[in-house]
Amino acid sequence: MSDCCSGACTPGKPVVDPRYRRILWIALVVNALMFGVELAGGLASNSVALLADAVDFLGDAGNYALSLLVLGSTLMWRSRTALFKGATMGSYGIFVLGKAAWHIVSGPVPEPVMMGGIGFAALVANGTVALLLYAYRDGDANMRSVWLCTRNDAIGNVAVMLAALGVFGTQSGWPDIGVALIMGCLALSASRQVIKQARAEMRNAPQTTAAPEATPRTVAVKISEIRRAD
């Protein structure tokens, strides 16, 4: 039975699923750790795809932390948080596309073995989190943004591994750049979806009406009404 039946819930605030909260904590820790691993690997291997994925891990860790903060909040606050996360995802996409453009001009050929190994480790991490979050993929904008972040990460990890194979076979940096471009476009697409849903939820969220401010005049009128009623 819901806790709201006993009056423990505030109207407009959902009952927080303990399992979902635990999953978010797992996702937060995994993303923070993988950010460090991929940042070091991207710098060591000269891979723009790995560096882009590392920045994505950092952004996702922040997004999971925000999601934990607004669990149990009203729909309006959860939608506002999703709107912020959607903007963050869009900023990440623009960063990745800019980084890929820079590598087209002057980027070196990355080291494919390190790329592939780190990409595989990241896929295992994100795949595990994605499986845990799958049941919550059709929730509100905040839940959906979490799911989309994790899904895009897993897709990006597979793409990084394919790029490593392409770099190994061609001895060229173009497969690495191509994957970075795809990851940037995915981030922009997910950003659009989250922002669109968040704005719709904000329009439809219940509005709370503030109580009128008490002034000496309104108090005097109220007392007069009570006396006449007596």
C-alpha positions as YAML, in Angstrom:
chain: A
units: angstrom
residues:
- id: 1
  name: MET
  ca: [0.00, 0.00, 0.00]
- id: 2
  name: SER
  ca: [1.29, 3.49, -0.83]
- id: 3
  name: ASP
  ca: [2.62, 5.61, 2.00]
- id: 4
  name: CYS
  ca: [0.23, 8.34, 0.82]
- id: 5
  name: CYS
  ca: [-2.67, 6.34, 2.24]
- id: 6
  name: SER
  ca: [-1.39, 7.12, 5.72]
- id: 7
  name: GLY
  ca: [-0.94, 10.81, 4.96]
- id: 8
  name: ALA
  ca: [2.85, 10.58, 4.71]
- id: 9
  name: CYS
  ca: [3.02, 12.11, 1.26]
- id: 10
  name: THR
  ca: [2.83, 15.70, 0.18]
- id: 11
  name: PRO
  ca: [0.31, 16.27, -2.65]
- id: 12
  name: GLY
  ca: [2.08, 16.37, -6.04]
- id: 13
  name: LYS
  ca: [5.16, 14.54, -4.75]
- id: 14
  name: PRO
  ca: [5.67, 10.91, -5.78]
- id: 15
  name: VAL
  ca: [6.62, 8.05, -3.50]
- id: 16
  name: VAL
  ca: [10.34, 7.50, -4.12]
- id: 17
  name: ASP
  ca: [11.20, 4.01, -5.31]
- id: 18
  name: PRO
  ca: [14.10, 2.82, -3.10]
- id: 19
  name: ARG
  ca: [15.35, 0.56, -5.90]
- id: 20
  name: TYR
  ca: [15.52, 3.50, -8.33]
- id: 21
  name: ARG
  ca: [17.45, 5.55, -5.77]
- id: 22
  name: ARG
  ca: [20.00, 2.70, -5.36]
- id: 23
  name: ILE
  ca: [20.37, 2.43, -9.13]
- id: 24
  name: LEU
  ca: [21.09, 6.14, -9.40]
- id: 25
  name: TRP
  ca: [23.80, 5.87, -6.75]
- id: 26
  name: ILE
  ca: [25.37, 2.95, -8.63]
- id: 27
  name: ALA
  ca: [25.23, 4.94, -11.87]
- id: 28
  name: LEU
  ca: [26.78, 7.99, -10.21]
- id: 29
  name: VAL
  ca: [29.76, 6.01, -8.86]
- id: 30
  name: VAL
  ca: [30.29, 4.10, -12.13]
- id: 31
  name: ASN
  ca: [30.24, 7.27, -14.24]
- id: 32
  name: ALA
  ca: [32.61, 9.13, -11.93]
- id: 33
  name: LEU
  ca: [35.11, 6.26, -12.06]
- id: 34
  name: MET
  ca: [34.83, 5.81, -15.83]
- id: 35
  name: PHE
  ca: [35.36, 9.54, -16.38]
- id: 36
  name: GLY
  ca: [38.81, 9.22, -14.83]
- id: 37
  name: VAL
  ca: [39.62, 6.06, -16.79]
- id: 38
  name: GLU
  ca: [38.54, 7.45, -20.17]
- id: 39
  name: LEU
  ca: [40.12, 10.86, -19.63]
- id: 40
  name: ALA
  ca: [43.48, 9.25, -18.95]
- id: 41
  name: GLY
  ca: [43.01, 6.80, -21.83]
- id: 42
  name: GLY
  ca: [41.90, 9.48, -24.28]
- id: 43
  name: LEU
  ca: [44.91, 11.65, -23.52]
- id: 44
  name: ALA
  ca: [47.31, 8.69, -23.71]
- id: 45
  name: SER
  ca: [45.86, 7.33, -26.98]
- id: 46
  name: ASN
  ca: [45.12, 10.68, -28.70]
- id: 47
  name: SER
  ca: [41.52, 9.56, -29.27]
- id: 48
  name: VAL
  ca: [38.89, 12.29, -29.64]
- id: 49
  name: ALA
  ca: [36.16, 9.66, -29.31]
- id: 50
  name: LEU
  ca: [37.47, 8.56, -25.91]
- id: 51
  name: LEU
  ca: [37.85, 12.16, -24.74]
- id: 52
  name: ALA
  ca: [34.30, 12.89, -25.86]
- id: 53
  name: ASP
  ca: [33.06, 9.84, -24.01]
- id: 54
  name: ALA
  ca: [34.99, 10.89, -20.91]
- id: 55
  name: VAL
  ca: [33.30, 14.30, -20.89]
- id: 56
  name: ASP
  ca: [29.99, 12.51, -21.34]
- id: 57
  name: PHE
  ca: [30.72, 10.35, -18.28]
- id: 58
  name: LEU
  ca: [31.43, 13.48, -16.25]
- id: 59
  name: GLY
  ca: [28.21, 15.13, -17.41]
- id: 60
  name: ASP
  ca: [26.22, 12.00, -16.65]
- id: 61
  name: ALA
  ca: [27.68, 11.77, -13.14]
- id: 62
  name: GLY
  ca: [26.43, 15.30, -12.54]
- id: 63
  name: ASN
  ca: [23.04, 14.43, -14.03]
- id: 64
  name: TYR
  ca: [22.66, 11.40, -11.76]
- id: 65
  name: ALA
  ca: [23.55, 13.57, -8.76]
- id: 66
  name: LEU
  ca: [20.87, 16.09, -9.78]
- id: 67
  name: SER
  ca: [18.35, 13.29, -10.21]
- id: 68
  name: LEU
  ca: [19.07, 12.07, -6.69]
- id: 69
  name: LEU
  ca: [18.57, 15.59, -5.32]
- id: 70
  name: VAL
  ca: [15.10, 16.00, -6.85]
- id: 71
  name: LEU
  ca: [13.76, 12.52, -6.07]
- id: 72
  name: GLY
  ca: [10.47, 13.02, -4.25]
- id: 73
  name: SER
  ca: [10.18, 16.64, -5.41]
- id: 74
  name: THR
  ca: [7.15, 18.02, -7.22]
- id: 75
  name: LEU
  ca: [6.72, 17.47, -10.95]
- id: 76
  name: MET
  ca: [7.59, 21.12, -11.60]
- id: 77
  name: TRP
  ca: [11.00, 20.83, -9.89]
- id: 78
  name: ARG
  ca: [11.76, 17.49, -11.55]
- id: 79
  name: SER
  ca: [10.87, 18.99, -14.93]
- id: 80
  name: ARG
  ca: [13.05, 22.03, -14.30]
- id: 81
  name: THR
  ca: [15.95, 19.73, -13.45]
- id: 82
  name: ALA
  ca: [15.34, 17.74, -16.63]
- id: 83
  name: LEU
  ca: [15.33, 21.00, -18.61]
- id: 84
  name: PHE
  ca: [18.76, 21.87, -17.18]
- id: 85
  name: LYS
  ca: [20.06, 18.38, -17.96]
- id: 86
  name: GLY
  ca: [18.73, 18.63, -21.51]
- id: 87
  name: ALA
  ca: [20.66, 21.88, -21.97]
- id: 88
  name: THR
  ca: [23.77, 20.19, -20.55]
- id: 89
  name: MET
  ca: [23.42, 17.31, -23.01]
- id: 90
  name: GLY
  ca: [23.11, 19.82, -25.85]
- id: 91
  name: SER
  ca: [26.25, 21.65, -24.69]
- id: 92
  name: TYR
  ca: [28.12, 18.34, -24.61]
- id: 93
  name: GLY
  ca: [27.03, 17.62, -28.18]
- id: 94
  name: ILE
  ca: [28.29, 20.98, -29.38]
- id: 95
  name: PHE
  ca: [31.62, 20.44, -27.57]
- id: 96
  name: VAL
  ca: [32.12, 17.03, -29.18]
- id: 97
  name: LEU
  ca: [31.35, 18.33, -32.67]
- id: 98
  name: GLY
  ca: [33.81, 21.18, -32.15]
- id: 99
  name: LYS
  ca: [36.50, 18.80, -30.89]
- id: 100
  name: ALA
  ca: [35.98, 16.51, -33.89]
- id: 101
  name: ALA
  ca: [36.29, 19.48, -36.25]
- id: 102
  name: TRP
  ca: [39.60, 20.43, -34.60]
- id: 103
  name: HIS
  ca: [40.93, 16.88, -35.03]
- id: 104
  name: ILE
  ca: [40.00, 16.96, -38.72]
- id: 105
  name: VAL
  ca: [42.45, 19.81, -39.11]
- id: 106
  name: SER
  ca: [45.30, 18.80, -36.82]
- id: 107
  name: GLY
  ca: [44.49, 15.62, -34.88]
- id: 108
  name: PRO
  ca: [47.03, 12.75, -34.74]
- id: 109
  name: VAL
  ca: [46.23, 9.11, -35.43]
- id: 110
  name: PRO
  ca: [45.02, 7.50, -32.17]
- id: 111
  name: GLU
  ca: [46.34, 4.28, -30.61]
- id: 112
  name: PRO
  ca: [43.69, 1.64, -31.48]
- id: 113
  name: VAL
  ca: [44.46, -1.11, -28.93]
- id: 114
  name: MET
  ca: [44.07, 1.20, -25.96]
- id: 115
  name: MET
  ca: [40.95, 2.71, -27.53]
- id: 116
  name: GLY
  ca: [39.33, -0.69, -27.94]
- id: 117
  name: GLY
  ca: [40.22, -1.94, -24.46]
- id: 118
  name: ILE
  ca: [38.89, 1.14, -22.67]
- id: 119
  name: GLY
  ca: [35.83, 1.20, -24.91]
- id: 120
  name: PHE
  ca: [35.02, -2.38, -23.92]
- id: 121
  name: ALA
  ca: [35.41, -1.65, -20.21]
- id: 122
  name: ALA
  ca: [33.11, 1.36, -20.57]
- id: 123
  name: LEU
  ca: [30.55, -0.75, -22.45]
- id: 124
  name: VAL
  ca: [30.42, -3.28, -19.61]
- id: 125
  name: ALA
  ca: [29.91, -0.48, -17.09]
- id: 126
  name: ASN
  ca: [27.23, 1.35, -19.07]
- id: 127
  name: GLY
  ca: [25.51, -1.84, -20.17]
- id: 128
  name: THR
  ca: [25.05, -2.88, -16.56]
- id: 129
  name: VAL
  ca: [23.59, 0.51, -15.60]
- id: 130
  name: ALA
  ca: [21.36, 0.55, -18.69]
- id: 131
  name: LEU
  ca: [19.88, -2.84, -17.78]
- id: 132
  name: LEU
  ca: [19.15, -1.58, -14.26]
- id: 133
  name: LEU
  ca: [17.44, 1.56, -15.61]
- id: 134
  name: TYR
  ca: [15.48, -0.13, -18.43]
- id: 135
  name: ALA
  ca: [12.30, -0.46, -16.39]
- id: 136
  name: TYR
  ca: [12.24, 3.32, -15.79]
- id: 137
  name: ARG
  ca: [12.77, 4.46, -19.39]
- id: 138
  name: ASP
  ca: [9.16, 5.65, -19.87]
- id: 139
  name: GLY
  ca: [8.91, 7.73, -16.68]
- id: 140
  name: ASP
  ca: [8.80, 11.52, -16.42]
- id: 141
  name: ALA
  ca: [11.26, 13.81, -18.19]
- id: 142
  name: ASN
  ca: [13.79, 13.44, -15.40]
- id: 143
  name: MET
  ca: [13.74, 9.62, -15.54]
- id: 144
  name: ARG
  ca: [13.77, 9.70, -19.33]
- id: 145
  name: SER
  ca: [16.83, 11.95, -19.38]
- id: 146
  name: VAL
  ca: [18.66, 9.47, -17.13]
- id: 147
  name: TRP
  ca: [17.73, 6.58, -19.41]
- id: 148
  name: LEU
  ca: [18.71, 8.46, -22.58]
- id: 149
  name: CYS
  ca: [22.09, 9.42, -21.10]
- id: 150
  name: THR
  ca: [22.86, 5.80, -20.26]
- id: 151
  name: ARG
  ca: [21.57, 4.46, -23.57]
- id: 152
  name: ASN
  ca: [23.66, 6.95, -25.53]
- id: 153
  name: ASP
  ca: [26.71, 6.03, -23.46]
- id: 154
  name: ALA
  ca: [26.35, 2.35, -24.31]
- id: 155
  name: ILE
  ca: [25.90, 3.15, -28.01]
- id: 156
  name: GLY
  ca: [28.93, 5.41, -27.83]
- id: 157
  name: ASN
  ca: [31.03, 2.67, -26.25]
- id: 158
  name: VAL
  ca: [30.20, 0.26, -29.07]
- id: 159
  name: ALA
  ca: [31.03, 2.99, -31.57]
- id: 160
  name: VAL
  ca: [34.39, 3.65, -29.89]
- id: 161
  name: MET
  ca: [35.27, -0.04, -30.21]
- id: 162
  name: LEU
  ca: [34.31, -0.01, -33.89]
- id: 163
  name: ALA
  ca: [36.36, 3.15, -34.38]
- id: 164
  name: ALA
  ca: [39.37, 1.46, -32.77]
- id: 165
  name: LEU
  ca: [38.98, -1.41, -35.22]
- id: 166
  name: GLY
  ca: [38.73, 1.07, -38.10]
- id: 167
  name: VAL
  ca: [41.83, 2.97, -36.97]
- id: 168
  name: PHE
  ca: [43.73, -0.30, -36.66]
- id: 169
  name: GLY
  ca: [42.74, -1.36, -40.18]
- id: 170
  name: THR
  ca: [43.24, 1.96, -41.95]
- id: 171
  name: GLN
  ca: [45.97, 3.58, -39.82]
- id: 172
  name: SER
  ca: [43.89, 6.75, -40.12]
- id: 173
  name: GLY
  ca: [42.15, 8.96, -37.59]
- id: 174
  name: TRP
  ca: [38.95, 9.26, -39.64]
- id: 175
  name: PRO
  ca: [37.08, 6.39, -37.94]
- id: 176
  name: ASP
  ca: [37.78, 8.04, -34.57]
- id: 177
  name: ILE
  ca: [36.54, 11.42, -35.86]
- id: 178
  name: GLY
  ca: [33.47, 9.84, -37.46]
- id: 179
  name: VAL
  ca: [32.41, 8.23, -34.18]
- id: 180
  name: ALA
  ca: [32.91, 11.51, -32.32]
- id: 181
  name: LEU
  ca: [30.62, 13.23, -34.84]
- id: 182
  name: ILE
  ca: [27.93, 10.56, -34.33]
- id: 183
  name: MET
  ca: [28.18, 10.89, -30.55]
- id: 184
  name: GLY
  ca: [27.79, 14.65, -30.80]
- id: 185
  name: CYS
  ca: [24.67, 14.31, -32.96]
- id: 186
  name: LEU
  ca: [23.20, 11.72, -30.56]
- id: 187
  name: ALA
  ca: [23.69, 14.11, -27.66]
- id: 188
  name: LEU
  ca: [21.93, 16.92, -29.53]
- id: 189
  name: SER
  ca: [19.03, 14.60, -30.43]
- id: 190
  name: ALA
  ca: [18.61, 13.42, -26.84]
- id: 191
  name: SER
  ca: [18.82, 17.01, -25.63]
- id: 192
  name: ARG
  ca: [15.95, 18.01, -27.92]
- id: 193
  name: GLN
  ca: [13.78, 15.11, -26.69]
- id: 194
  name: VAL
  ca: [14.38, 15.85, -23.00]
- id: 195
  name: ILE
  ca: [13.84, 19.61, -23.34]
- id: 196
  name: LYS
  ca: [10.63, 19.08, -25.31]
- id: 197
  name: GLN
  ca: [9.18, 16.68, -22.71]
- id: 198
  name: ALA
  ca: [10.33, 18.83, -19.78]
- id: 199
  name: ARG
  ca: [8.70, 21.95, -21.19]
- id: 200
  name: ALA
  ca: [5.45, 20.07, -21.80]
- id: 201
  name: GLU
  ca: [5.46, 18.79, -18.22]
- id: 202
  name: MET
  ca: [6.14, 22.28, -16.86]
- id: 203
  name: ARG
  ca: [3.13, 23.63, -18.76]
- id: 204
  name: ASN
  ca: [0.88, 20.88, -17.40]
- id: 205
  name: ALA
  ca: [2.24, 20.81, -13.83]
- id: 206
  name: PRO
  ca: [-0.26, 21.75, -11.09]
- id: 207
  name: GLN
  ca: [0.16, 25.38, -10.09]
- id: 208
  name: THR
  ca: [0.06, 26.28, -6.41]
- id: 209
  name: THR
  ca: [-1.78, 29.47, -5.55]
- id: 210
  name: ALA
  ca: [-0.13, 31.58, -2.89]
- id: 211
  name: ALA
  ca: [-2.27, 32.77, 0.01]
- id: 212
  name: PRO
  ca: [-3.15, 36.52, -0.12]
- id: 213
  name: GLU
  ca: [-0.84, 38.70, 1.90]
- id: 214
  name: ALA
  ca: [-2.29, 39.74, 5.25]
- id: 215
  name: THR
  ca: [-2.41, 43.54, 5.72]
- id: 216
  name: PRO
  ca: [-3.86, 45.58, 8.61]
- id: 217
  name: ARG
  ca: [-6.85, 46.48, 6.42]
- id: 218
  name: THR
  ca: [-7.63, 42.90, 5.42]
- id: 219
  name: VAL
  ca: [-7.31, 41.76, 9.03]
- id: 220
  name: ALA
  ca: [-9.70, 44.51, 10.20]
- id: 221
  name: VAL
  ca: [-12.23, 43.58, 7.52]
- id: 222
  name: LYS
  ca: [-12.02, 39.93, 8.52]
- id: 223
  name: ILE
  ca: [-12.61, 40.77, 12.21]
- id: 224
  name: SER
  ca: [-15.59, 42.94, 11.25]
- id: 225
  name: GLU
  ca: [-17.08, 40.05, 9.24]
- id: 226
  name: ILE
  ca: [-16.68, 37.68, 12.17]
- id: 227
  name: ARG
  ca: [-18.40, 40.14, 14.57]
- id: 228
  name: ARG
  ca: [-21.35, 40.60, 12.21]
- id: 229
  name: ALA
  ca: [-21.66, 36.83, 11.91]
- id: 230
  name: ASP
  ca: [-21.86, 36.59, 15.73]
...
